[in-house]
Amino acid sequence: MTITKAAAIGGGVIGGGWIARLALNGHDVTVFDPHPEAKRKVDEVMKNARRAYKRMAKKGLPKEGKVTFAKSIAEAVSGADFIQESVPERLDVKLKTLAEIEAAAPADALIGSSTSGFKATDMAKDMKHPERFLVAHPFNPVYLLPINEIVPGEKTSKKFVERAREVYTAIGMKCVVINKEIDAFVGNRLLEAAWREALWLVKDGVCTVEELDDIMRYGFGLRWAQMGMFQTYRIAGGEAGMRHFMAQFGPALAWPWTKLMDVPEFNDELVDLIATQSDDQSSKWSIRELERIRDDNLVSIYEGLARHGSKGWGAGELHKDYVKRLGAAAPKKKPGVVSRVAKAAGKAAKAVRGAVTRGKKAATKAAPAKKSAKAKTVAKKPAVKKPAAKAKRR
Ligand SMILES: NC(=O)c1ccc[n+]([C@@H]2O[C@H](COP(=O)([O-])OP(=O)(O)OC[C@H]3O[C@@H](n4cnc5c(N)ncnc54)[C@H](O)[C@@H]3O)[C@@H](O)[C@H]2O)c1
């Protein structure tokens, strides 16, 4: 299934990323977001996304889709066959938004929710057509990070899971359909564990936010980006692999090292501590500058991973294919005046070469054993002198 008309409900950090991914894949998108500055914010995200895609898509891009702002949810979703909901993470807001979407959208439009943690079953409880609704959980920046956790609800039909897989794959994403419906899915379960532990480590004065980030980005973060957790640990087990790794480090889980079961009290003191240290670490850059730094680095990482072997590795393999597909969908360039003249000159030169070859062939046929007078003259000509070594060096 290809998208005919896409609608984005919510145009914040995540909605903006969806809008950019869709538009840069050539799809028109109708957006509804009640925020008075929604258009400016989406424009800013689009600007950064265009910049990243220009760097990344060296073989060209499809003609960019048109982004239109609607005055209501009803206007945005009318006639849409693909709708992505990215409103704030509050169940009451999600329920109200879904009711408004259903009231105006075609009954068979695919609806994906960007929620970070709610189950599709809970969000769809009042829906008339819950079979076409599922969680499609992306990561920021949506226009560059390919992963999409597809989490169907109890009433989502297989047909719509497959349709979702097709639609999101067609815009360059890597879909993982999650087997069991749980809150926060897989990615955010892992992130929450790390985030909780990180807050304790800073709160307890073990390290600063910058030191913690350095331990990740100069260390295991580099491994995670290419091999994830299990493949990395398989290697860490040495030649005996995963079984040895588990035997060696498994018992440590019972000691335990972490504070994963406790939640640090989320008071002003903790927020001040983290926010002040974060300012010390990063306030020399604006958020938009940090986004551009992040995007440049992501593209470099993809390109590095794409160079592994003949196919590329992990996200690099997907990247290679995505760039190729974007290029194949790029409008064919019309030859400009200069290239038309060059083409005509090329044709004329080819015609002359053809005539000369035909003439030579005819002459050879007529006198196969004799060298022509012209050929003899050329043979006698002194060879063109090579420039002196000194002159060459200069
Ligand atoms: N920020 C992340 O890293 C991240 C990652 C993955 C998923 N998500 C999920 O994506 C969703 C959106 O999060 P976000 O980070 O973009 O939040 P955000 O606050 O940046 O954006 C939410 C947008 O929704 C708009 N909005 C509010 N009410 C609306 C309504 N009734 N109709 C349409 N738009 C409305 C707001 O004006 C705002 O622009 C949430 O469900 C969140 O959990 C966030």
The ligand as an SDF file (V2000), in Angstrom:
LIG
                    3D

 44 48  0  0  0  0  0  0  0  0999 V2000
    9.9160   13.4890   22.3970 N   0  0  0  0  0  0  0  0  0  0  0  0
   10.2970   12.2570   22.1950 C   0  0  0  0  0  0  0  0  0  0  0  0
   11.4990   11.9380   22.2360 O   0  0  0  0  0  0  0  0  0  0  0  0
    9.2840   11.1920   21.8390 C   0  0  0  0  0  0  0  0  0  0  0  0
    9.7570   10.0130   21.2260 C   0  0  0  0  0  0  0  0  0  0  0  0
    8.8440    9.0650   20.7900 C   0  0  0  0  0  0  0  0  0  0  0  0
    7.4800    9.2670   20.9980 C   0  0  0  0  0  0  0  0  0  0  0  0
    7.0310   10.4070   21.6240 N   0  0  0  0  0  0  0  0  0  0  0  0
    5.5890   10.5650   21.7760 C   0  0  0  0  0  0  0  0  0  0  0  0
    5.1150   11.4210   20.7440 O   0  0  0  0  0  0  0  0  0  0  0  0
    3.9750   12.1530   21.1990 C   0  0  0  0  0  0  0  0  0  0  0  0
    4.2340   13.6400   21.0320 C   0  0  0  0  0  0  0  0  0  0  0  0
    5.3610   13.9920   21.8150 O   0  0  0  0  0  0  0  0  0  0  0  0
    6.2870   15.2530   21.4760 P   0  0  0  0  0  0  0  0  0  0  0  0
    7.5770   15.0090   22.1570 O   0  0  0  0  0  0  0  0  0  0  0  0
    6.2340   15.5570   20.0270 O   0  0  0  0  0  0  0  0  0  0  0  0
    5.5100   16.3760   22.2760 O   0  0  0  0  0  0  0  0  0  0  0  0
    5.4570   17.9450   21.9500 P   0  0  0  0  0  0  0  0  0  0  0  0
    4.9730   18.5850   23.1810 O   0  0  0  0  0  0  0  0  0  0  0  0
    6.7500   18.3900   21.3600 O   0  0  0  0  0  0  0  0  0  0  0  0
    4.3490   18.0270   20.8060 O   0  0  0  0  0  0  0  0  0  0  0  0
    2.9890   17.7980   21.0080 C   0  0  0  0  0  0  0  0  0  0  0  0
    2.2460   18.6880   20.0330 C   0  0  0  0  0  0  0  0  0  0  0  0
    0.8650   18.3480   20.0600 O   0  0  0  0  0  0  0  0  0  0  0  0
    0.1410   19.5480   19.9390 C   0  0  0  0  0  0  0  0  0  0  0  0
   -1.2390   19.3380   20.4180 N   0  0  0  0  0  0  0  0  0  0  0  0
   -1.7440   19.4870   21.6490 C   0  0  0  0  0  0  0  0  0  0  0  0
   -3.0570   19.1530   21.6490 N   0  0  0  0  0  0  0  0  0  0  0  0
   -3.3690   18.7880   20.3830 C   0  0  0  0  0  0  0  0  0  0  0  0
   -4.5580   18.3550   19.7370 C   0  0  0  0  0  0  0  0  0  0  0  0
   -5.6820   18.2080   20.3950 N   0  0  0  0  0  0  0  0  0  0  0  0
   -4.5030   18.0850   18.4070 N   0  0  0  0  0  0  0  0  0  0  0  0
   -3.3680   18.2190   17.7190 C   0  0  0  0  0  0  0  0  0  0  0  0
   -2.1960   18.6280   18.2750 N   0  0  0  0  0  0  0  0  0  0  0  0
   -2.2050   18.8950   19.5880 C   0  0  0  0  0  0  0  0  0  0  0  0
    0.9060   20.5590   20.7540 C   0  0  0  0  0  0  0  0  0  0  0  0
    0.5830   21.8920   20.3700 O   0  0  0  0  0  0  0  0  0  0  0  0
    2.3270   20.1840   20.3950 C   0  0  0  0  0  0  0  0  0  0  0  0
    2.8360   20.8980   19.2770 O   0  0  0  0  0  0  0  0  0  0  0  0
    3.7520   11.7180   22.6360 C   0  0  0  0  0  0  0  0  0  0  0  0
    2.8050   10.7060   22.6840 O   0  0  0  0  0  0  0  0  0  0  0  0
    5.1210   11.2060   23.0630 C   0  0  0  0  0  0  0  0  0  0  0  0
    5.0560   10.2760   24.1030 O   0  0  0  0  0  0  0  0  0  0  0  0
    7.9040   11.3730   22.0260 C   0  0  0  0  0  0  0  0  0  0  0  0
  1  2  1  0
  2  3  2  0
  2  4  1  0
  4  5  1  0
  4 44  2  0
  5  6  2  0
  6  7  1  0
  7  8  2  0
  8  9  1  0
  8 44  1  0
  9 10  1  0
  9 42  1  0
 10 11  1  0
 11 12  1  0
 11 40  1  0
 12 13  1  0
 13 14  1  0
 14 15  2  0
 14 16  1  0
 14 17  1  0
 17 18  1  0
 18 19  2  0
 18 20  1  0
 18 21  1  0
 21 22  1  0
 22 23  1  0
 23 24  1  0
 23 38  1  0
 24 25  1  0
 25 26  1  0
 25 36  1  0
 26 27  1  0
 26 35  1  0
 27 28  2  0
 28 29  1  0
 29 30  1  0
 29 35  2  0
 30 31  1  0
 30 32  2  0
 32 33  1  0
 33 34  2  0
 34 35  1  0
 36 37  1  0
 36 38  1  0
 38 39  1  0
 40 41  1  0
 40 42  1  0
 42 43  1  0
M  CHG  2   8   1  16  -1
M  END
$$$$
